[in-house]
Amino acid sequence: MKIKKFKCIIDNGDEIFREYIPATSKRQLMDAWGNMGDFIKIIEMPEYLPSAAAVRKTLSENGYGKAECDFVYRILSNFVEGTEAD
């Protein structure tokens, strides 16, 4: 099962705001985050995720070690939809 990225417009009674929330499905998102307020809109946004390779490169260029970079790369490429390796 892969995690997806959802763009959510939420009304909490005091304000309307946008959040990007990871979840496996809209149903799981609502179960986990439904207490934030009323969801006005939920849009799946996989095309706006960086590739796992780009994240690993950026981490490496900013001083993270190989083990940390590889760990984050594997999480993204194996479990987050839309970040598959280049």
N, CA, C and O atoms as a DFTB+ gen file, in Angstrom:
344 C
 N C O
     1  1       0.845      -1.173       0.000
     2  2       0.000       0.000       0.000
     3  2       0.892       1.238       0.000
     4  3       1.872       1.307       0.743
     5  1       0.550       2.207      -0.831
     6  2       1.337       3.422      -0.925
     7  2       0.592       4.612      -0.330
     8  3      -0.636       4.680      -0.365
     9  1       1.360       5.538       0.212
    10  2       0.818       6.781       0.749
    11  2       0.676       7.768      -0.400
    12  3       1.528       7.823      -1.286
    13  1      -0.389       8.540      -0.384
    14  2      -0.644       9.557      -1.401
    15  2      -0.631      10.931      -0.739
    16  3      -0.740      11.046       0.482
    17  1      -0.497      11.964      -1.555
    18  2      -0.527      13.343      -1.053
    19  2      -1.873      13.954      -1.436
    20  3      -2.282      13.913      -2.597
    21  1      -2.558      14.527      -0.432
    22  2      -3.842      15.160      -0.669
    23  2      -3.771      16.639      -0.304
    24  3      -3.243      17.008       0.745
    25  1      -4.306      17.472      -1.179
    26  2      -4.472      18.899      -0.896
    27  2      -5.872      19.055      -0.332
    28  3      -6.850      18.665      -0.970
    29  1      -5.971      19.625       0.864
    30  2      -7.257      19.743       1.551
    31  2      -7.556      21.206       1.856
    32  3      -6.698      21.941       2.345
    33  1      -8.781      21.612       1.562
    34  2      -9.281      22.921       1.967
    35  2     -10.198      22.643       3.161
    36  3     -11.163      21.886       3.056
    37  1      -9.879      23.266       4.288
    38  2     -10.547      22.941       5.542
    39  2     -11.119      24.202       6.184
    40  3     -10.474      25.250       6.216
    41  1     -12.329      24.077       6.688
    42  2     -12.976      25.150       7.446
    43  2     -13.070      24.670       8.892
    44  3     -13.801      23.725       9.192
    45  1     -12.326      25.326       9.790
    46  2     -12.349      24.905      11.194
    47  2     -13.309      25.733      12.047
    48  3     -13.301      25.641      13.275
    49  1     -14.125      26.531      11.391
    50  2     -15.083      27.361      12.120
    51  2     -14.601      28.776      12.339
    52  3     -15.409      29.699      12.441
    53  1     -13.276      28.962      12.413
    54  2     -12.684      30.289      12.586
    55  2     -12.036      30.794      11.306
    56  3     -11.992      31.999      11.057
    57  1     -11.537      29.875      10.503
    58  2     -10.848      30.242       9.274
    59  2     -10.915      29.083       8.279
    60  3     -11.198      27.940       8.637
    61  1     -10.646      29.419       7.025
    62  2     -10.532      28.414       5.973
    63  2      -9.063      28.375       5.584
    64  3      -8.461      29.414       5.310
    65  1      -8.483      27.177       5.558
    66  2      -7.062      27.056       5.257
    67  2      -6.785      25.822       4.407
    68  3      -7.639      24.949       4.250
    69  1      -5.576      25.771       3.865
    70  2      -5.140      24.669       3.014
    71  2      -4.061      23.879       3.736
    72  3      -3.162      24.451       4.352
    73  1      -4.159      22.570       3.655
    74  2      -3.159      21.667       4.219
    75  2      -2.840      20.596       3.186
    76  3      -3.710      20.190       2.415
    77  1      -1.602      20.143       3.170
    78  2      -1.210      18.984       2.372
    79  2      -1.012      17.839       3.361
    80  3      -0.172      17.916       4.257
    81  1      -1.796      16.775       3.186
    82  2      -1.831      15.700       4.170
    83  2      -1.535      14.360       3.501
    84  3      -2.132      14.045       2.472
    85  1      -0.619      13.563       4.069
    86  2      -0.365      12.225       3.535
    87  2      -1.388      11.228       4.083
    88  3      -1.733      11.258       5.264
    89  1      -1.862      10.349       3.205
    90  2      -2.803       9.306       3.615
    91  2      -2.836       8.225       2.537
    92  3      -2.426       8.460       1.400
    93  1      -3.317       7.062       2.893
    94  2      -3.413       5.975       1.923
    95  2      -4.660       6.097       1.051
    96  3      -4.708       5.538      -0.045
    97  1      -5.672       6.828       1.533
    98  2      -6.914       7.027       0.790
    99  2      -7.671       8.209       1.394
   100  3      -7.337       8.681       2.481
   101  1      -8.684       8.677       0.683
   102  2      -9.513       9.758       1.238
   103  2     -10.198       9.304       2.525
   104  3     -10.336      10.081       3.470
   105  1     -10.619       8.059       2.554
   106  2     -11.292       7.527       3.752
   107  2     -10.344       7.534       4.955
   108  3     -10.726       7.947       6.049
   109  1      -9.106       7.073       4.745
   110  2      -8.129       7.059       5.837
   111  2      -7.796       8.481       6.268
   112  3      -7.600       8.733       7.456
   113  1      -7.730       9.405       5.330
   114  2      -7.477      10.814       5.638
   115  2      -8.591      11.353       6.543
   116  3      -8.320      11.997       7.556
   117  1      -9.823      11.086       6.174
   118  2     -10.956      11.576       6.967
   119  2     -10.985      10.930       8.353
   120  3     -11.300      11.593       9.341
   121  1     -10.658       9.643       8.427
   122  2     -10.636       8.968       9.726
   123  2      -9.565       9.550      10.645
   124  3      -9.795       9.721      11.842
   125  1      -8.403       9.851      10.086
   126  2      -7.276      10.332      10.889
   127  2      -7.322      11.831      11.170
   128  3      -6.892      12.274      12.235
   129  1      -7.839      12.617      10.223
   130  2      -7.747      14.074      10.327
   131  2      -9.098      14.780      10.375
   132  3      -9.151      16.010      10.379
   133  1     -10.177      14.027      10.412
   134  2     -11.509      14.616      10.371
   135  2     -11.823      15.595      11.486
   136  3     -12.748      16.397      11.359
   137  1     -11.069      15.546      12.579
   138  2     -11.315      16.456      13.701
   139  2     -10.723      17.842      13.474
   140  3     -10.851      18.708      14.340
   141  1     -10.078      18.076      12.335
   142  2      -9.493      19.391      12.037
   143  2     -10.561      20.414      11.678
   144  3     -10.330      21.618      11.794
   145  1     -11.725      19.949      11.244
   146  2     -12.795      20.830      10.807
   147  2     -13.545      20.192       9.655
   148  3     -13.430      18.990       9.416
   149  1     -14.309      20.996       8.945
   150  2     -15.055      20.507       7.788
   151  2     -14.167      20.567       6.551
   152  3     -13.611      21.615       6.225
   153  1     -14.041      19.446       5.874
   154  2     -13.251      19.396       4.646
   155  2     -14.115      19.909       3.495
   156  3     -15.108      19.282       3.127
   157  1     -13.732      21.038       2.941
   158  2     -14.471      21.635       1.831
   159  2     -14.099      20.931       0.530
   160  3     -14.956      20.682      -0.318
   161  1     -12.821      20.614       0.381
   162  2     -12.339      19.968      -0.838
   163  2     -11.136      19.096      -0.496
   164  3     -10.303      19.466       0.330
   165  1     -11.056      17.929      -1.143
   166  2      -9.910      17.035      -1.010
   167  2      -9.489      16.636      -2.417
   168  3     -10.279      16.071      -3.173
   169  1      -8.233      16.935      -2.765
   170  2      -7.718      16.640      -4.106
   171  2      -6.428      15.835      -3.973
   172  3      -5.516      16.235      -3.249
   173  1      -6.354      14.708      -4.667
   174  2      -5.111      13.933      -4.689
   175  2      -4.102      14.668      -5.571
   176  3      -4.440      15.098      -6.674
   177  1      -2.851      14.817      -5.084
   178  2      -1.846      15.632      -5.763
   179  2      -0.520      14.892      -6.011
   180  3       0.519      15.426      -5.624
   181  1      -0.488      13.726      -6.614
   182  2       0.781      13.004      -6.764
   183  2       1.796      13.696      -7.672
   184  3       3.000      13.494      -7.515
   185  1       1.328      14.501      -8.611
   186  2       2.260      15.136      -9.549
   187  2       3.084      16.255      -8.919
   188  3       3.998      16.775      -9.559
   189  1       2.786      16.628      -7.701
   190  2       3.524      17.699      -7.038
   191  2       4.506      17.185      -5.996
   192  3       4.881      17.919      -5.083
   193  1       4.921      15.942      -6.124
   194  2       5.888      15.375      -5.187
   195  2       7.257      15.282      -5.846
   196  3       7.350      14.968      -7.033
   197  1       8.315      15.551      -5.096
   198  2       9.655      15.403      -5.656
   199  2       9.995      13.923      -5.797
   200  3       9.466      13.081      -5.071
   201  1      10.871      13.622      -6.726
   202  2      11.298      12.225      -6.863
   203  2      12.161      11.845      -5.667
   204  3      12.801      12.697      -5.051
   205  1      12.169      10.573      -5.354
   206  2      12.980      10.070      -4.245
   207  2      14.461      10.371      -4.496
   208  3      15.200      10.697      -3.568
   209  1      14.885      10.259      -5.752
   210  2      16.288      10.522      -6.095
   211  2      16.649      11.995      -5.845
   212  3      17.740      12.291      -5.357
   213  1      15.740      12.910      -6.176
   214  2      16.005      14.334      -5.962
   215  2      16.112      14.655      -4.476
   216  3      16.954      15.457      -4.072
   217  1      15.266      14.037      -3.665
   218  2      15.322      14.262      -2.219
   219  2      16.633      13.719      -1.660
   220  3      17.279      14.380      -0.847
   221  1      17.032      12.526      -2.086
   222  2      18.296      11.939      -1.611
   223  2      19.469      12.842      -1.982
   224  3      20.360      13.067      -1.163
   225  1      19.477      13.360      -3.206
   226  2      20.567      14.239      -3.654
   227  2      20.611      15.521      -2.814
   228  3      21.686      15.951      -2.396
   229  1      19.458      16.123      -2.570
   230  2      19.393      17.356      -1.781
   231  2      19.871      17.120      -0.347
   232  3      20.614      17.931       0.206
   233  1      19.443      16.014       0.248
   234  2      19.903      15.695       1.602
   235  2      21.415      15.508       1.645
   236  3      22.086      16.007       2.549
   237  1      21.940      14.794       0.670
   238  2      23.385      14.552       0.605
   239  2      24.152      15.860       0.454
   240  3      25.174      16.067       1.110
   241  1      23.659      16.737      -0.408
   242  2      24.315      18.034      -0.632
   243  2      24.256      18.937       0.598
   244  3      25.016      19.900       0.699
   245  1      23.368      18.632       1.521
   246  2      23.223      19.448       2.728
   247  2      23.773      18.774       3.974
   248  3      23.392      19.107       5.096
   249  1      24.672      17.825       3.763
   250  2      25.434      17.282       4.872
   251  2      24.919      16.015       5.521
   252  3      25.526      15.537       6.479
   253  1      23.823      15.452       5.036
   254  2      23.334      14.207       5.622
   255  2      24.187      13.044       5.131
   256  3      24.681      13.057       4.003
   257  1      24.353      12.052       5.974
   258  2      25.162      10.892       5.641
   259  2      24.459       9.946       4.686
   260  3      23.250      10.036       4.472
   261  1      25.245       9.030       4.111
   262  2      24.720       8.079       3.135
   263  2      23.597       7.233       3.728
   264  3      22.591       7.003       3.057
   265  1      23.742       6.770       4.956
   266  2      22.724       5.920       5.575
   267  2      21.391       6.662       5.700
   268  3      20.337       6.097       5.409
   269  1      21.436       7.926       6.132
   270  2      20.216       8.703       6.271
   271  2      19.582       8.975       4.914
   272  3      18.367       8.859       4.754
   273  1      20.401       9.333       3.949
   274  2      19.904       9.617       2.601
   275  2      19.254       8.388       1.980
   276  3      18.177       8.474       1.390
   277  1      19.913       7.249       2.117
   278  2      19.367       6.004       1.562
   279  2      18.079       5.598       2.265
   280  3      17.155       5.099       1.623
   281  1      18.007       5.807       3.573
   282  2      16.808       5.458       4.335
   283  2      15.608       6.273       3.854
   284  3      14.543       5.713       3.595
   285  1      15.774       7.586       3.735
   286  2      14.689       8.454       3.274
   287  2      14.323       8.103       1.830
   288  3      13.141       8.062       1.487
   289  1      15.314       7.853       0.992
   290  2      15.079       7.463      -0.399
   291  2      14.216       6.206      -0.473
   292  3      13.261       6.151      -1.249
   293  1      14.544       5.211       0.321
   294  2      13.788       3.954       0.296
   295  2      12.359       4.137       0.793
   296  3      11.431       3.548       0.239
   297  1      12.176       4.938       1.822
   298  2      10.819       5.209       2.306
   299  2       9.992       5.857       1.200
   300  3       8.880       5.420       0.903
   301  1      10.550       6.902       0.596
   302  2       9.808       7.603      -0.453
   303  2       9.521       6.702      -1.648
   304  3       8.374       6.600      -2.082
   305  1      10.542       6.053      -2.181
   306  2      10.349       5.277      -3.401
   307  2       9.492       4.034      -3.188
   308  3       8.814       3.594      -4.117
   309  1       9.505       3.461      -1.991
   310  2       8.737       2.248      -1.735
   311  2       7.325       2.496      -1.208
   312  3       6.433       1.675      -1.420
   313  1       7.117       3.627      -0.521
   314  2       5.846       3.801       0.174
   315  2       5.048       5.049      -0.185
   316  3       3.894       5.165       0.226
   317  1       5.621       5.982      -0.935
   318  2       4.905       7.215      -1.269
   319  2       4.666       7.263      -2.773
   320  3       5.609       7.356      -3.558
   321  1       3.405       7.199      -3.164
   322  2       3.035       7.203      -4.574
   323  2       3.476       8.497      -5.245
   324  3       3.271       9.585      -4.706
   325  1       4.078       8.377      -6.412
   326  2       4.497       9.542      -7.176
   327  2       5.937       9.955      -6.946
   328  3       6.378      10.956      -7.511
   329  1       6.696       9.211      -6.124
   330  2       8.082       9.586      -5.857
   331  2       9.061       8.521      -6.370
   332  3      10.245       8.549      -6.033
   333  1       8.575       7.607      -7.164
   334  2       9.395       6.497      -7.608
   335  2      10.722       6.994      -8.179
   336  3      10.828       8.114      -8.679
   337  1      11.705       6.147      -8.089
   338  2      13.058       6.479      -8.538
   339  2      13.060       6.864     -10.013
   340  3      12.285       6.348     -10.819
   341  1      13.953       7.784     -10.331
   342  2      14.134       8.225     -11.732
   343  2      14.806       7.159     -12.547
   344  3      15.039       7.349     -13.741
